[in-house]
Amino acid sequence: MAELGLSDNAGGEKHGYRFTLAGTLSAYSISAVPVTSDQAHPRTFFSDQSLVIRESYGKAAATVNSPTVRTVSANYR
């Protein structure tokens, strides 16, 4: 799997974030938090079965009540 770039995903980490998945028979949630806490402005992410991605800046992790991630304009790409 290493040739596909998936080996680090198996450990729950990718691009400096640790991913945590929790679920039941009817719902799930996934969060992504920085692996290191030395970032000046850490950003965390949260999503669930609604497929809405939410973000939080600062020490508090993103939750279902956090603001949604702003969309990227076509000009930014």
C-alpha positions as CSV (number, residue, x, y, z in Angstrom):
1,M,0.0,0.0,0.0
2,A,3.0,2.3,0.4
3,E,3.2,2.9,-3.3
4,L,-0.4,4.3,-3.2
5,G,0.5,6.7,-0.4
6,L,-1.9,5.0,2.0
7,S,0.4,3.5,4.6
8,D,0.3,6.5,6.8
9,N,-3.5,6.6,6.7
10,A,-3.6,3.2,8.3
11,G,-1.9,4.7,11.4
12,G,-4.5,7.4,11.5
13,E,-2.1,10.2,10.5
14,K,-1.8,12.2,7.2
15,H,-0.2,15.6,6.4
16,G,0.4,16.4,10.0
17,Y,-3.1,15.6,11.2
18,R,-4.4,12.7,13.4
19,F,-7.7,11.4,12.2
20,T,-10.2,9.8,14.7
21,L,-13.3,7.9,13.5
22,A,-16.2,7.0,15.8
23,G,-19.4,5.3,14.8
24,T,-22.5,3.5,15.6
25,L,-25.0,1.5,13.4
26,S,-26.7,4.8,12.4
27,A,-24.1,7.6,12.7
28,Y,-20.5,8.4,12.5
29,S,-18.1,11.3,13.2
30,I,-14.6,12.0,12.1
31,S,-12.2,14.5,13.5
32,A,-8.8,15.7,12.4
33,V,-6.4,17.5,14.8
34,P,-2.8,18.6,14.3
35,V,-0.2,16.0,15.4
36,T,2.0,18.6,17.0
37,S,0.7,21.3,19.3
38,D,3.5,23.8,18.4
39,Q,1.5,25.4,15.6
40,A,0.8,29.1,16.2
41,H,-2.8,28.9,14.8
42,P,-3.9,25.2,14.8
43,R,-7.0,24.3,12.9
44,T,-9.1,21.3,13.6
45,F,-11.8,19.7,11.5
46,F,-15.0,17.7,12.2
47,S,-17.6,16.0,10.0
48,D,-20.3,13.4,10.4
49,Q,-23.0,11.7,8.3
50,S,-24.4,15.2,7.3
51,L,-21.2,15.5,5.1
52,V,-20.7,19.1,6.4
53,I,-17.1,19.8,7.2
54,R,-16.6,22.1,10.2
55,E,-13.5,23.8,11.5
56,S,-12.1,25.4,14.6
57,Y,-9.1,27.7,15.1
58,G,-7.4,27.6,18.5
59,K,-7.2,25.1,21.3
60,A,-10.7,23.8,21.2
61,A,-11.3,21.0,18.8
62,A,-14.0,21.4,16.1
63,T,-17.4,19.9,16.9
64,V,-20.8,19.6,15.3
65,N,-21.5,23.1,16.5
66,S,-18.4,24.7,14.9
67,P,-18.6,26.9,11.8
68,T,-18.6,25.2,8.4
69,V,-15.5,25.4,6.3
70,R,-15.7,28.2,3.8
71,T,-15.7,27.2,0.2
72,V,-12.8,28.0,-2.0
73,S,-13.5,30.2,-5.0
74,A,-12.7,29.0,-8.5
75,N,-10.1,31.7,-8.8
76,Y,-8.1,30.4,-5.8
77,R,-7.3,27.0,-7.4
